[in-house]
Amino acid sequence: MTESYGVGIIGTGFGGSVHIPGFQAHPRTKVVAVASVPKRDADLTAKKYGIEHAFESYREMLKLPEVQIVSVATPPFLHFEAVKDALKAGKHVLCEKSLATNVEEARQMLKLAEKSGLVHMVDFEFRYIPAWARFREMIEKVGTLYTVNVKIFRGISLGMKWTWRESRAKGGGGMVGDGCHYFDALRYWFGDIVRVAGIERTFAKEAPDPETGKPKAIDADDTFALLLEFESGGLGVVHYTSVAPGGSGAFIEVAGSHGGLALTANEEILETPSERRPAGWHGYLGFDEMRVEPNRVEIPDRLKEAHGMRYDREDPLVFPFLRLVDQVVKAVDSNTPLSPTFYDGYRAQLIMDAVAKSYKSRRWISTKP
Ligand SMILES: NC(=O)c1ccc[n+]([C@@H]2O[C@H](COP(=O)([O-])OP(=O)(O)OC[C@H]3O[C@@H](n4cnc5c(N)ncnc54)[C@H](O)[C@@H]3O)[C@@H](O)[C@H]2O)c1
C-alpha cells in the first residue's frame, strides 16, 4: 500500500478554501500541485499552503508522475474537459458537483471513468456533515418512507456581481449550486428517485457585470419547487429559494411508518418515535392534543472528529470534505470507486435536467438512466 497519495488541485476558489486544507489534513494525501487561471492565483495559493508546484495549465500539471489523484474544482462548465484529460493521463479523479452541466455530458463522463478503471468520485461532502451522517444512521427507525419534505430558503444570492453562477450554461443556479446536494442526500438516504415534476424561476433578473458595472441578465434559476417519487413508492417535496431575505435555511422532515425525523437549519436532529402518537389518534383532536414533543438526538463525537480535526460550524465544509477524502483514499487503496461516484453525480444530473424539462412541458419526467 502506498504511504501517501500525491494530489493535484485544479481551481483555487472552493479548491483553495476547502479541497487543499482537507487533503492537507489527511495523513494519506499530500497536495503536490495546484493549477489555476490566472497563474497568479495558483502561485499565491501554492505559497499560502506550501505547495511545491503551481501551474496555469492544468494539462502541464497532469504530466507530473507524483500527481495520482486530481481534484477538479473549476466551475461546472469546465469539469468535462478537465475530467476527460485527467482520466486520459491515468489519474484518479474527484470532481466537484455538479458533475456536469447536462445529462449527456454527465453520461459521457461516467462512461469514460468506468472504462478507465480509475477511481471516480463526486464531492457530495454534505453526506459527512456530522448531523447529516447521524441522520442517515437513524433513517431506518422511521420504517417505510411515506414522505419527505425539504425546504431550503436562503438569501445568499442577493446584491452579488455577475459570475458563472448566474449562467445556466456555465453550471450556475440554485439547483446546480445547492439543490444537487439535497438530491444526492435524498438518494443516499432513501434510494433512487424515479420521476419528478417541477417548476423553476429566476426572480433576480440581473446583476452588475464586474468589468463594465452595467446590469447583465441572469438566466439561471434562483427558486424552484418539485414533487418527486422514490423507487420505493415514497413521496418527496423539495422547495428552494436563494433570494429570500431572512430565509431561515434548510429544514428536512421525514414521515414514515414508524415515526418522524427532522434535520433543522441549526443541525439538530428531532426524533418523534411512533409511540409518541397522541391519544385518540383516529378521532378528532384539538391542536394542543395533536402536538407531539420530539426527542433531541445527540450527535456523537465519532462523527465530529477525524484525523485530529474537529467539525467547526464557522468553517463547516472542510471537515465533511476531510471525511470524503477518507473515502477517496479507501477507493484508491482498493482501486474500486466508492460512493459518491460519477454514477451518483449522473443520477443527480438526471434530476436537475428533468426539472427543467418538466417545467417546459408541464409533465412528470422520468429520472431513470
Ligand atoms: N461541494 C460544495 O459544497 C461546493 C461549494 C462551493 C463550490 N463548489 C463547486 O466548486 C466548483 C468551483 O466553484 P468555486 O465556488 O470555487 O468557483 P470560483 O469561481 O470561486 O473558482 C473557480 C476556480 O477555477 C479556476 N479556473 C477557471 N478556469 C480554469 C482553468 N481553465 N484551469 C484551471 N483553473 C481554472 C478559477 O481561476 C478559480 O480559481 C464548482 O463546481 C462549484 O459547484 C462546491
The ligand as an ORCA input file, in Angstrom:
! r2SCAN-3c Opt
* xyz 0 1
  N     -19.230     20.822     -2.714
  C     -19.543     22.042     -2.259
  O     -20.102     22.179     -1.192
  C     -19.176     23.233     -3.102
  C     -19.185     24.529     -2.574
  C     -18.789     25.590     -3.411
  C     -18.428     25.348     -4.728
  N     -18.466     24.074     -5.199
  C     -18.117     23.740     -6.586
  O     -16.741     24.012     -6.812
  C     -16.544     24.382     -8.170
  C     -15.830     25.713     -8.216
  O     -16.638     26.673     -7.571
  P     -15.993     27.946     -6.859
  O     -17.025     28.476     -5.949
  O     -14.658     27.618     -6.313
  O     -15.831     28.901     -8.127
  P     -14.813     30.115     -8.273
  O     -15.255     30.869     -9.477
  O     -14.699     30.826     -6.967
  O     -13.432     29.400     -8.535
  C     -13.184     28.675     -9.696
  C     -11.697     28.456     -9.828
  O     -11.436     27.784    -11.051
  C     -10.327     28.424    -11.669
  N     -10.320     28.179    -13.105
  C     -11.163     28.638    -14.032
  N     -10.800     28.167    -15.248
  C      -9.726     27.371    -15.065
  C      -8.904     26.588    -15.910
  N      -9.139     26.501    -17.218
  N      -7.885     25.914    -15.359
  C      -7.644     25.970    -14.045
  N      -8.383     26.697    -13.186
  C      -9.406     27.398    -13.701
  C     -10.520     29.880    -11.326
  O      -9.360     30.630    -11.512
  C     -10.900     29.754     -9.865
  O      -9.736     29.565     -9.076
  C     -17.935     24.389     -8.805
  O     -18.180     23.179     -9.449
  C     -18.866     24.558     -7.615
  O     -20.152     23.988     -7.841
  C     -18.817     23.033     -4.401
*
